């Protein structure tokens, strides 16, 4: 490209350069306290969070970015696993069990170079007491602001074993129309859809295999449905002002619809006999679809309609409103099958399982614990506060990150959790404000997060789940075949922000063509082959021809401009959370280094050789800064061999020449490397193949 044309483009790019906050929190999801980490936890989510957090630390200064997560200790999944363990002879406490899993999580995370500043657990160490404190504070604020309701709802009870059942001890089919979940639990399915227990289809107790009864209990609920209008305003703001992915906006908008019921047209005759009994509704038919839809103005109206459609006795409120001559016999149970549509429902805050954070006593409700989902939403706040307290900061320091307009919270999660981190979390955040809540939260109140949501990472073309029929490989197991740098490079190159990309490691594919390159190795080659080759070449050259001293010179203007353009493209993709495009830009940039060397290296002419080294070294230095988030320890090791300090990773100095980090520009001697030295290595098993 013509240098003047490039300058024009650079000026436009600089004028539109994205603005970053002064401080940031990055959260990386919370693995359950009853499972080891499979590849989806680490490679499908944590690697992306780590990639972004490391970039922000280089951009904003590592003292201004906190990267937190922890083991999600509480709730029915852990309780159910503990029950099975004790049946098999385990003698420890449930807290002992989750600590064991937490340590396994930490061990795996370290193997993948996931650089959390704080990874503890909601029931572990310093975070335990802090989490109880934060839970109390949020509950008291929501209660004080009048956003909670005490509701009598149904809970499953197994008469055969004489016990109420927790969420995971009941399995059935999700009642939400169109849901493709493999399992529906008591009040949510494994895809995150929420519903009332009585709506679960074909429930079965996992304790006895029998159909459980429904008994009424009282719990605290957050009035989520009252925040629909504010959440619509929030969605508009996300759409206009943030890089929130389109499928996330679409998913959240579906929850903001009016309450709906879907009924197959086969039941039209039966429906027409009782439709006059239903609260006011709008009926929508589409000739191309097998079901028709009835839409209600309120959730209360829909639930009343569900009672009638399910064949329960006509409620008293209805009997008083229907003239005697209009009354019909109640429809027998199961006569009209239906499914409900997505909508906002009261968000349950409490439950009665023993393993949980205690809920403050209010209005005679005592002995309750927080339902695991809401307390896991504010757990990152607990982790942030525990981290800051551990490092000697005052108790209010956390507000500079979570409650300041100068800061930003970035939450990396999987698409199954959009409902919880989206409308549920943000409605609660709005509800903690004093006075009339505002989407543009005042400074000092909890600010709106940026949701970075990834699609499912399919395994060999199929959805894999530790609770499903297709089991994913464990994260540790993958390291028997690939290096963590190869796996990080491969997953960052997948477009999980747009589509459900498939993870197809050759070692797990019995039908793989032996002549084809493993896709994981192929993406890893960017480090082990392309960049490694450039590094060895330049080190060997100054060792051989310049007595190990880096020749000094001015970097060519066109090289500086090319690098500046790549830096700005990379930065823009990072800000827009298009991580695969960062890797695409890196791929082009790194391959260009070797092309430049091949085209310009002339050993017979010392001045041209020197010029080639100076310019190539600048490409290498810029690539080193961009790669710092991809392969941190490998790149930091390279910095040691170049004899430069860690300030070289300062993003705002990315296009400065490396000579600014040398003690003496004209007599700098990096470490010596031996023949066949590798800065980035392949896995030992790969030397036995042709890959």
Secondary structure, 3 states (H helix, E strand, C coil): CCHHHHHHHHHHHHHCCCCCCCEEEEECCCCECCCCCEHHHHHHHHHHHHHHHHHHHHHHCHHHEEEEEEEECCCHHHHHHHHHHHHCCCCCCHHHHHHHHHHHHHHHHHHCCCCCCEEEECCEHHHHHHHHHHHHHHHHHHHHCCCEEEEEEEEEEECCCCEECCHHHEEEECCECCCCCCCECCCEECCCCECCHHHCEEEEECCCCCCCEEEEEEEEEECHHHHHHHHHHHHHHHHHHCCCCHHHHHHHHHHCCCCEEEEEHHHHHHHHHHHHHCCCEEEECCCCCCEEEEEECCHHHHHHHHHHHCCCCCCHHHHCCCCHHHCCCCCCCCCCCEEECCCCCCEECEECCCCCCECCCECCECCCEECHHHHHHHHHHHHHHHHHHHCCCCCCCCHHHHCCCCEEEEEEEEHHHHHHHHHHHHHHHHHCCCCCCCCCCCCCCCCCCEEEEECCCEECCECCCCCCCCCCCEHHHHCCCCCHHHHHHHHHHCCCCCCCCEECCHHHCCCCCCCCCCHHHHHHHHHHHHHHHHHHHHHHHHHHHCCCCCCCCCCCHHHHHHHHHHHHHHHHHHHCCCHHHHHHHHHHHHHHHHHHHHHHCCCCCHHHHHHHHHHHHHHHHHHHHHHCCCCHHHHHHHHHHCCCCHHHHCHHHCCCCHHHHCCCCCCCCCCCCCCCCCCCCCCHHHHHCCC
